[in-house]
Amino acid sequence: MSEILLLVEAKDGILDKKTLELMRGAKGLGSQLGVEANAVVVGSQTAQLAESAASFGLDKVYRLEHPLLEGFNADAWVGGLEWLCGQVKPGIFLMSHSFVGKEVGPRLACRLNTGLTTDCLNLRVDPEDGLLVRTKPIYGGNAIATVKCEGVPQMVTVRKNAFEPIDEAQTRSAIVDMAPGIAESSIRVKTIQTVEQEVVELDKANVVISGGRGIEAKEDFEMLEALAAALSGSHGNVMVGCSRPVVDKCWMSSDRQVGLTGTIISPDAYIAVGISGAIQHLVGMIRSKKIVAINTDPGCNMFKVADYGVVGDYRDIVPALVKKLEER
Ligand SMILES: Cc1cc2nc3c(=O)[nH]c(=O)nc-3n(C[C@H](O)[C@H](O)[C@H](O)COP(=O)(O)OP(=O)(O)OC[C@H]3O[C@@H](n4cnc5c(N)ncnc54)[C@H](O)[C@@H]3O)c2cc1C
């Protein structure tokens, strides 16, 4: 087997924690297989980032440098990484299960005619055949699959916290400059505009109040905001989330969506307002310590998992709750 390669991600020149976790994973696999564990930094002015990536004791850090690789343009990154894989022929290619990994991974695997296992929780080497054994959640997290793939490179995206972040090392990695040829004509996205928006970290909230399709109008989310404000004095960080239909209607940004394709949370309390309790939603909040459901349908699934349930119209229940809390 040839080397293990991992894709470095960074924000504002600072290495992403998930990259530091991948580095530990790559080093462990590298020593089991007796091969180099290397990293690739992609961009247009990567000298400083490559220097930071070199301080964690991997064997090499490739600087994949090209003006078209500036920022994150998936077309350009996939082209550049395809070129690099052609040069260094990694046996294993690790990416974070991040926005970048999810965008680059499947396209790169297709170009390299190999498989990809996404959202891995753990990686190890099978001593019998030297293949990478990956575990990943399936059926909304209700089962864990063990997967092996024969394609080369063996490609995976890895969920955050799968490994401990790596510590700085005494030895520095060798930095290797690589200049890929990328044709401008291969890039379909010509400009990328960054939209500044508030960072929502639902998984850091003590209490999450989510609204679903049962909420009649976008303005009615103000009732949930009022409930959040009334609870925040006594319950810490209280945030408003939602189910997927609310995001589909563009009433809320996707970082507020709870569930399988949203954020998985385990707050002290979860209040589901007008949410039926579909499995894809439940997997995102079932580990909440207390679940409260407000729903007009007494037979809805959410009541089956709720600790407390109120059968009724949210337009009556939520303002009444706010009033009660404000009277305390
Ligand atoms: C691959 C895949 C991934 C998915 N990922 C997610 C995900 O991450 N998150 C997610 O949420 N969904 C996800 N979904 C969608 C999911 O299957 C459900 O369609 C969705 O969760 C339903 O949202 P809901 O409960 O808000 O709507 P509904 O199922 O339509 O429920 C609305 C509820 O509101 C109640 N209601 C109506 N009026 C009122 C009122 N006035 N007062 C109180 N209650 C009222 C109704 O009784 C009903 O129970 C996914 C689906 C797929 C296929």
The ligand as a Tripos MOL2 file, in Angstrom:
@<TRIPOS>MOLECULE
LIG
   53    58     1     0     0
SMALL
NO_CHARGES

@<TRIPOS>ATOM
      1 C1        -33.7130   11.4010    3.5510 C.3       1 LIG1
      2 C2        -34.6180   12.2700    4.3950 C.ar      1 LIG1
      3 C3        -34.0420   13.0600    5.3590 C.ar      1 LIG1
      4 C4        -34.8420   13.8700    6.1600 C.ar      1 LIG1
      5 N1        -34.2500   14.6370    7.1330 N.ar      1 LIG1
      6 C5        -35.0380   15.3450    7.9520 C.ar      1 LIG1
      7 C6        -34.4690   16.0970    9.0180 C.ar      1 LIG1
      8 O1        -33.2430   16.1700    9.1960 O.2       1 LIG1
      9 N2        -35.3000   16.7720    9.8240 N.ar      1 LIG1
     10 C7        -36.6680   16.7590    9.6870 C.ar      1 LIG1
     11 O2        -37.3580   17.4000   10.4670 O.2       1 LIG1
     12 N3        -37.2220   16.0490    8.6690 N.ar      1 LIG1
     13 C8        -36.4520   15.3650    7.8020 C.ar      1 LIG1
     14 N4        -37.0370   14.6880    6.7970 N.ar      1 LIG1
     15 C9        -38.4770   14.8610    6.5610 C.3       1 LIG1
     16 C10       -39.3270   13.9890    7.4610 C.3       1 LIG1
     17 O3        -39.5210   12.7390    6.8310 O.3       1 LIG1
     18 C11       -40.6990   14.6100    7.6980 C.3       1 LIG1
     19 O4        -41.3410   14.8790    6.4650 O.3       1 LIG1
     20 C12       -40.6360   15.9140    8.4890 C.3       1 LIG1
     21 O5        -39.8790   15.7460    9.6700 O.3       1 LIG1
     22 C13       -42.0520   16.3360    8.8720 C.3       1 LIG1
     23 O6        -41.9910   17.5680    9.4830 O.3       1 LIG1
     24 P1        -43.1420   18.0500   10.4500 P.3       1 LIG1
     25 O7        -43.2950   17.0940   11.5740 O.co2     1 LIG1
     26 O8        -42.8620   19.4710   10.7820 O.co2     1 LIG1
     27 O9        -44.4240   18.0370    9.4900 O.3       1 LIG1
     28 P2        -45.7050   17.0770    9.5010 P.3       1 LIG1
     29 O10       -45.3030   15.6540    9.4990 O.co2     1 LIG1
     30 O11       -46.5650   17.5650    8.4130 O.co2     1 LIG1
     31 O12       -46.3760   17.3750   10.9020 O.3       1 LIG1
     32 C14       -47.0160   18.5700   11.2180 C.3       1 LIG1
     33 C15       -47.6430   18.3910   12.5990 C.3       1 LIG1
     34 O13       -48.2120   19.6080   13.0160 O.3       1 LIG1
     35 C16       -49.3940   19.3160   13.7400 C.3       1 LIG1
     36 N5        -50.2240   20.5360   13.7250 N.ar      1 LIG1
     37 C17       -50.9220   21.0550   12.6710 C.ar      1 LIG1
     38 N6        -51.5070   22.2000   13.0340 N.ar      1 LIG1
     39 C18       -51.1830   22.4210   14.3430 C.ar      1 LIG1
     40 C19       -51.4810   23.4420   15.2630 C.ar      1 LIG1
     41 N7        -52.2350   24.5050   14.9400 N.pl3     1 LIG1
     42 N8        -50.9880   23.3410   16.5320 N.ar      1 LIG1
     43 C20       -50.2110   22.2820   16.8970 C.ar      1 LIG1
     44 N9        -49.9100   21.2700   16.0360 N.ar      1 LIG1
     45 C21       -50.3660   21.3490   14.7860 C.ar      1 LIG1
     46 C22       -50.0230   18.1510   12.9990 C.3       1 LIG1
     47 O14       -50.9050   17.4370   13.8190 O.3       1 LIG1
     48 C23       -48.7670   17.3470   12.6250 C.3       1 LIG1
     49 O15       -48.4860   16.3830   13.6280 O.3       1 LIG1
     50 C24       -36.2470   13.8820    5.9830 C.ar      1 LIG1
     51 C25       -36.8120   13.0570    4.9990 C.ar      1 LIG1
     52 C26       -35.9970   12.2690    4.2280 C.ar      1 LIG1
     53 C27       -36.6260   11.3830    3.1890 C.3       1 LIG1
@<TRIPOS>BOND
     1     1     2 1
     2     2     3 ar
     3     2    52 ar
     4     3     4 ar
     5     4     5 ar
     6     4    50 ar
     7     5     6 ar
     8     6     7 ar
     9     6    13 1
    10     7     8 2
    11     7     9 ar
    12     9    10 ar
    13    10    11 2
    14    10    12 ar
    15    12    13 ar
    16    13    14 ar
    17    14    15 1
    18    14    50 ar
    19    15    16 1
    20    16    17 1
    21    16    18 1
    22    18    19 1
    23    18    20 1
    24    20    21 1
    25    20    22 1
    26    22    23 1
    27    23    24 1
    28    24    25 2
    29    24    26 1
    30    24    27 1
    31    27    28 1
    32    28    29 2
    33    28    30 1
    34    28    31 1
    35    31    32 1
    36    32    33 1
    37    33    34 1
    38    33    48 1
    39    34    35 1
    40    35    36 1
    41    35    46 1
    42    36    37 ar
    43    36    45 ar
    44    37    38 ar
    45    38    39 ar
    46    39    40 ar
    47    39    45 ar
    48    40    41 1
    49    40    42 ar
    50    42    43 ar
    51    43    44 ar
    52    44    45 ar
    53    46    47 1
    54    46    48 1
    55    48    49 1
    56    50    51 ar
    57    51    52 ar
    58    52    53 1
@<TRIPOS>SUBSTRUCTURE
     1 LIG1         1 GROUP 0 **** ****
